Amino acid sequence: MEICKKILCAGCGACAEICPKQCIVMKADIEGFLKPVIDEQLCIKCKKCISICPSNQTHTERNRDYQTKAYSYIHPDKNLLGKSTSGGAFTALAEWIINKGGCVFGAVYDGEFYVKEVMAETMDELAAMRGSKYVECDIADSFKKAKKALEDKRYVLYTGSPCQVAGLYATLGDADCSKLYTTELLCHGVPSTKLFQKYIEYLKEKYGEILSYSFRDKKKWSWGCWGCFQYKKGNDIKRKNFVVASDYYYSLFFKENCFKESCYDCKYASLPRLADITIGDYWEIEKEKPYSEIKDGVSLILCNNQHGEELLQTLGERLEIADIECLKNQNLTIIQGTHRPDSRNEFYKDFERYGFLDTAKKYVKIRRVIPIVARYLPQNLKNIIKKIRKH
Ligand SMILES: Cc1cc2nc3c(=O)[nH]c(=O)nc-3n(C[C@H](O)[C@H](O)[C@H](O)COP(=O)(O)OP(=O)(O)OC[C@H]3O[C@@H](n4cnc5c(N)ncnc54)[C@H](O)[C@@H]3O)c2cc1C
């Protein structure tokens, strides 16, 4: 039995969660993406999985009657802002929920750099959720736990990719959702866990044991697309900074030919958005604010319904109104998904045949680069540089 078209399956796991016979398990396919596998012996053909699968729904009716509002946000705590990917919107929303005795769901690395969705009930437990992990996230038992928390009348903040949030809604049935808030990322696609794991193995061979890994480190060069990992060399702990162009995995991520097939047909990358709130990077804010104010990161926030407004008002006056029309041009992920490159056809076949390094070398060239934080330069300095270049 086919639950949904294979290329449309987002691996959200709603089918496995809803199955009354528990005869569906999520397993990695040959490319390393999670897909449902049905035990046909146990299956009673009730077709619940097919009817709730978000990939089989034409489009979300949620938020259709609400005019999306846009904001910028910067977390007031410098330390927490420094550890957040953008402006720390996730932390600010999560803090309110935790203070209310609620629980927050977000993505963490387990000890082996496997990314999965877990529940946090304390401020300390939020720490591992901070930081974007540019790889598929396993929802694990998070839908079950979120439903239980709602039954216990607790506040719940569920954060994740839009397809994960769609999966959550699909499994909630007639649960009371008045205390549930959902926050989706402006996600433009995810590579497979297998690809990321093989990359970590490659790093281990090259550098030694990898102790921590961040795609978006702000310590060395402030806010931008650069990261850092820590590794053990003898008794020493060393840090290695990298930028997109100097790193194989990061370059592949931005080449966009290693994403899950459903990412190229993402129906959630459009307005109106699915979740109560959408968060992302407020790129190009340097056109509006001076460098000193924005260098540690700025969040872009979309409010998608009245319920989201209730949670957002807890952020107070640091929430600044933004122009949604401008943002649509500045951050295309708001309104459109990622184009599927032709090289996607061969990418995972090559990965299977030749392994991580040889495949990466075939598709991307890397070089040692020091980032010039061009977008932070004041406009007058940018104009001077442009003039010099012309001469
Ligand atoms: C795969 C991916 C693609 C993205 N693409 C874009 C983009 O094209 N444009 C854009 O503006 N922003 C994008 N983002 C969002 C951006 O990177 C930040 O995550 C977002 O701005 C939140 O920043 P913050 O400072 O509020 O959160 P932080 O404090 O850094 O928290 C990170 C949040 O992301 C969640 N998260 C991290 N990794 C994953 C994952 N793999 N799956 C599900 N949830 C995860 C955590 O649970 C937490 O809620 C993407 C994020 C991911 C994970």
The ligand as an ORCA input file, in Angstrom:
! r2SCAN-3c Opt
* xyz 0 1
  C      17.199     23.289      7.252
  C      16.973     24.753      7.533
  C      16.860     25.634      6.465
  C      16.643     27.004      6.707
  N      16.526     27.859      5.637
  C      16.300     29.178      5.879
  C      16.143     30.104      4.797
  O      16.210     29.711      3.628
  N      15.911     31.413      5.093
  C      15.826     31.868      6.383
  O      15.609     33.062      6.595
  N      15.957     31.019      7.430
  C      16.197     29.691      7.208
  N      16.316     28.818      8.263
  C      16.053     29.342      9.614
  C      17.251     29.996     10.289
  O      18.438     29.278     10.003
  C      17.059     30.017     11.827
  O      16.819     28.703     12.281
  C      15.907     30.835     12.266
  O      16.104     32.151     11.828
  C      15.758     30.814     13.788
  O      16.754     31.566     14.384
  P      16.707     31.902     15.957
  O      17.858     32.788     16.257
  O      15.353     32.362     16.346
  O      16.779     30.418     16.531
  P      17.840     29.521     17.276
  O      17.885     29.924     18.707
  O      19.098     29.364     16.563
  O      16.996     28.139     17.216
  C      16.982     27.313     16.117
  C      15.576     26.807     15.902
  O      15.591     25.953     14.751
  C      15.132     24.656     15.098
  N      15.906     23.728     14.252
  C      17.247     23.687     14.103
  N      17.567     22.759     13.197
  C      16.413     22.199     12.772
  C      16.101     21.169     11.834
  N      17.036     20.528     11.138
  N      14.809     20.839     11.646
  C      13.835     21.445     12.353
  N      14.065     22.442     13.256
  C      15.352     22.802     13.439
  C      15.364     24.522     16.585
  O      14.493     23.575     17.131
  C      15.047     25.949     17.042
  O      13.652     26.097     17.100
  C      16.552     27.467      8.043
  C      16.699     26.567      9.115
  C      16.885     25.221      8.871
  C      17.040     24.263     10.029
*
